[in-house]
């Protein structure tokens, strides 16, 4: 049974996030991070942590928690850069107060599916950081078996998406129609198991970084 827990000493916070978790098996509300750490956490589970309670202890135990389960942080009005810093350390969502019930439910659904959530405030900063990364390398079929299923045209479209091109720019670059670009993107998302352009860009940026690190490694011969 995968634990789906809310960690907060605040009853209202607990009620709101328990409702967002739904009637999932293993759902519970604990009053402290110390109690949460005693739970049988699993990588498929989820903790929603009220950061108002003990941010210092969370910072200390964060590497362990990231290894053991998925994390959503709440309770504070996060600045955009703060969100990016937490996400860079393995947290999957930072949620300020005032979210509507359906928004909390949507965030939980995204995290359960292995994704991460960014607020509208953090999104422009994230895209700025993304565009500062080196250009995406063409998908490395050897490094990821799923990439071998892409056609040559799908790989071209995927690489242009990862470099920040929109559909019209891709269509002009490849001399194809917007509708054809959409058709190729639908196929790419399905074959690679990604939900959107953002996750595709992250996958290819990572692939390119790995490829460059491999090229830079000292030769063993």
Backbone torsions as a table, in degrees:
resi	resn	phi	psi	omega
1	UNK	NA	125.1	-179.4
2	UNK	-86.0	124.7	-178.0
3	UNK	-71.9	129.6	174.1
4	UNK	-121.4	97.9	-168.8
5	UNK	-124.5	146.1	170.4
6	UNK	-102.8	131.9	-176.3
7	UNK	-116.1	102.8	-177.7
8	UNK	-166.0	147.0	172.5
9	UNK	-89.0	-1.0	-177.0
10	UNK	-99.4	121.0	-175.4
11	UNK	-63.2	-41.9	-178.3
12	UNK	-64.5	-42.6	177.0
13	UNK	-59.5	-43.6	179.9
14	UNK	-62.0	-44.6	-179.4
15	UNK	-62.8	-45.1	-176.6
16	UNK	-62.6	-44.6	-176.7
17	UNK	-79.7	-29.0	172.8
18	UNK	-62.6	-38.4	177.3
19	UNK	-63.7	-38.6	179.1
20	UNK	-66.8	-32.0	178.8
21	UNK	-71.8	-20.5	179.9
22	UNK	73.1	-161.2	-177.5
23	UNK	-92.5	47.4	-178.0
24	UNK	-75.5	148.1	176.0
25	UNK	-65.0	142.1	178.6
26	UNK	80.6	9.1	-179.0
27	UNK	-73.1	134.3	178.9
28	UNK	-159.2	166.7	177.1
29	UNK	-125.5	120.3	177.5
30	UNK	-117.5	154.3	-170.9
31	UNK	-87.7	-10.0	-176.2
32	UNK	-153.0	160.6	177.5
33	UNK	-66.0	-33.8	177.8
34	UNK	-59.1	-42.6	176.7
35	UNK	-64.4	-41.5	-179.4
36	UNK	-62.3	-37.8	-178.6
37	UNK	-67.2	-18.9	178.0
38	UNK	-87.6	-7.8	178.8
39	UNK	-74.8	154.1	177.0
40	UNK	-78.9	75.5	-176.3
41	UNK	-69.3	156.2	178.5
42	UNK	-144.9	157.6	-179.2
43	UNK	-59.4	-25.5	178.8
44	UNK	-88.3	-2.7	179.3
45	UNK	-85.7	-168.0	-173.9
46	UNK	-158.8	134.9	170.6
47	UNK	-119.2	131.3	169.6
48	UNK	-105.0	114.0	-170.8
49	UNK	-110.8	127.3	175.2
50	UNK	-78.3	108.5	-173.9
51	UNK	-73.3	-8.8	178.8
52	UNK	-72.7	-19.0	-172.3
53	UNK	-78.4	-55.8	-175.1
54	UNK	-155.8	75.1	-177.7
55	UNK	-64.0	-33.5	-178.2
56	UNK	-65.1	-43.9	179.3
57	UNK	-66.9	-38.6	178.3
58	UNK	-61.4	-45.0	179.6
59	UNK	-58.7	-40.5	-179.2
60	UNK	-67.8	-39.3	-174.3
61	UNK	-97.0	2.9	-173.2
62	UNK	-58.4	-45.7	-180.0
63	UNK	-56.9	-39.7	178.0
64	UNK	-65.4	-44.9	-177.6
65	UNK	-64.9	-41.0	179.6
66	UNK	-61.7	-35.5	178.0
67	UNK	-70.4	-32.4	-170.7
68	UNK	-90.9	-25.6	-174.9
69	UNK	-163.6	-179.6	176.5
70	UNK	-93.1	145.7	-173.1
71	UNK	-126.0	134.5	167.1
72	UNK	-120.0	132.2	176.4
73	UNK	-106.4	142.8	179.4
74	UNK	-145.8	-178.5	173.8
75	UNK	98.1	-19.7	-177.9
76	UNK	-121.3	159.7	174.5
77	UNK	-91.8	93.7	-172.4
78	UNK	-76.0	136.5	168.5
79	UNK	-73.9	158.0	-178.0
80	UNK	-56.6	-45.5	-179.8
81	UNK	-65.7	-33.5	176.7
82	UNK	-63.2	-42.7	177.0
83	UNK	-57.3	-47.2	-177.7
84	UNK	-63.7	-37.3	178.6
85	UNK	-64.4	-44.0	178.8
86	UNK	-65.3	-41.5	179.0
87	UNK	-64.5	-35.6	177.6
88	UNK	-64.5	-19.8	179.3
89	UNK	-99.6	4.3	173.5
90	UNK	110.8	-6.0	174.6
91	UNK	-69.8	146.3	-174.4
92	UNK	-103.8	-12.5	176.3
93	UNK	-163.6	142.1	173.8
94	UNK	-122.8	118.0	-168.4
95	UNK	-120.6	117.3	177.3
96	UNK	-76.7	172.7	178.0
97	UNK	-71.2	162.4	175.1
98	UNK	89.2	6.5	176.5
99	UNK	-69.0	144.5	174.3
100	UNK	-76.7	155.0	-179.4
101	UNK	-52.4	-42.1	-178.6
102	UNK	-67.8	-28.2	176.5
103	UNK	-69.8	-43.0	177.1
104	UNK	-62.0	-40.7	179.1
105	UNK	-63.2	-40.5	-179.5
106	UNK	-66.0	-40.2	179.0
107	UNK	-63.3	-45.7	177.7
108	UNK	-59.0	-42.3	-179.4
109	UNK	-62.7	-42.1	179.5
110	UNK	-62.3	-46.7	-177.9
111	UNK	-66.7	-40.6	177.7
112	UNK	-60.5	-30.7	-179.6
113	UNK	-84.2	4.1	177.5
114	UNK	92.2	7.4	178.9
115	UNK	-95.8	-174.4	174.3
116	UNK	-132.7	160.1	-175.2
117	UNK	-121.3	136.7	174.8
118	UNK	-120.9	142.9	175.1
119	UNK	-75.7	164.1	176.7
120	UNK	-61.0	-28.4	179.6
121	UNK	-69.9	-38.6	-176.3
122	UNK	-85.5	-21.0	-173.9
123	UNK	-56.2	-49.6	-179.9
124	UNK	-60.9	-37.1	178.4
125	UNK	-65.3	-40.2	179.2
126	UNK	-62.5	-45.1	-179.5
127	UNK	-64.4	-35.9	176.8
128	UNK	-62.1	-45.3	177.7
129	UNK	-64.4	-39.3	-179.2
130	UNK	-62.1	-42.2	-178.2
131	UNK	-72.1	-17.0	176.4
132	UNK	-80.3	-14.0	177.3
133	UNK	-69.9	157.4	175.8
134	UNK	-57.8	152.4	178.9
135	UNK	-56.6	146.7	-178.3
136	UNK	-66.8	137.6	173.1
137	UNK	-78.3	154.1	172.7
138	UNK	-53.5	143.0	-177.0
139	UNK	-50.9	130.2	-178.0
140	UNK	-87.6	99.1	-175.3
141	UNK	-65.2	-30.6	-179.2
142	UNK	-70.1	-33.8	-176.4
143	UNK	-78.7	-25.3	-178.7
144	UNK	-136.3	109.8	-176.3
145	UNK	-54.7	-32.0	-179.0
146	UNK	-63.5	-31.3	-178.4
147	UNK	-66.6	-23.8	179.2
148	UNK	-66.5	-17.3	-178.8
149	UNK	-84.2	-9.6	178.7
150	UNK	-77.7	140.9	171.6
151	UNK	-74.8	168.7	179.6
152	UNK	-61.9	-38.9	178.9
153	UNK	-67.3	-39.9	177.7
154	UNK	-62.9	-36.6	177.6
155	UNK	-66.4	-37.7	177.6
156	UNK	-64.0	-45.2	179.5
157	UNK	-62.7	-45.1	-178.9
158	UNK	-60.7	-41.6	-179.5
159	UNK	-65.5	-40.7	178.6
160	UNK	-66.7	-38.0	175.5
161	UNK	-60.2	-45.3	-177.8
162	UNK	-64.9	-25.1	177.5
163	UNK	-88.4	3.8	172.7
164	UNK	98.0	7.9	-179.7
165	UNK	-74.9	142.7	173.4
166	UNK	-89.6	177.6	-174.6
167	UNK	-61.1	-40.4	-179.6
168	UNK	-65.5	-40.4	178.6
169	UNK	-65.5	-39.4	178.1
170	UNK	-64.8	-43.1	-180.0
171	UNK	-59.7	-43.0	179.3
172	UNK	-67.3	-42.5	-177.4
173	UNK	-63.8	-35.8	-175.3
174	UNK	-103.1	0.8	179.5
175	UNK	57.2	48.1	176.4
176	UNK	-131.5	173.5	-178.5
177	UNK	-85.5	161.4	175.8
178	UNK	-58.7	-40.5	-179.2
179	UNK	-62.5	-38.6	178.4
180	UNK	-66.2	-38.1	176.0
181	UNK	-59.3	-46.1	-179.9
182	UNK	-61.6	-39.5	178.9
183	UNK	-63.5	-44.4	178.6
184	UNK	-64.0	-40.7	-179.3
185	UNK	-64.3	-41.8	177.6
186	UNK	-57.7	-43.4	179.3
187	UNK	-65.8	-41.0	-179.5
188	UNK	-63.7	-47.6	179.7
189	UNK	-57.8	-43.6	-178.4
190	UNK	-65.7	-46.4	-176.2
191	UNK	-68.6	-34.1	-177.6
192	UNK	-93.7	-8.1	178.5
193	UNK	69.1	33.0	176.5
194	UNK	-109.2	155.0	-172.5
195	UNK	-91.6	-25.2	-172.3
196	UNK	-160.6	-178.3	-177.1
197	UNK	-63.6	-37.0	-179.3
198	UNK	-60.2	-50.2	-177.8
199	UNK	-68.8	-31.0	174.1
200	UNK	-64.5	-45.1	179.4
201	UNK	-61.1	-43.2	179.5
202	UNK	-62.9	-41.1	179.8
203	UNK	-61.5	-45.2	-177.0
204	UNK	-75.9	-33.4	175.0
205	UNK	-61.5	-43.3	178.7
206	UNK	-64.9	-40.9	178.6
207	UNK	-60.4	-42.9	179.1
208	UNK	-66.1	-38.7	178.0
209	UNK	-63.9	-42.8	179.2
210	UNK	-62.4	-40.4	-178.6
211	UNK	-64.4	-43.1	179.9
212	UNK	-67.3	-38.0	177.5
213	UNK	-63.4	-38.1	177.7
214	UNK	-64.4	-40.8	179.4
215	UNK	-65.9	-30.3	-176.1
216	UNK	-86.0	-10.6	-176.4
217	UNK	-67.1	144.2	178.5
218	UNK	-61.2	144.3	178.9
219	UNK	-72.6	142.8	179.1
220	UNK	-92.6	-1.5	-178.9
221	UNK	-94.0	NA	NA
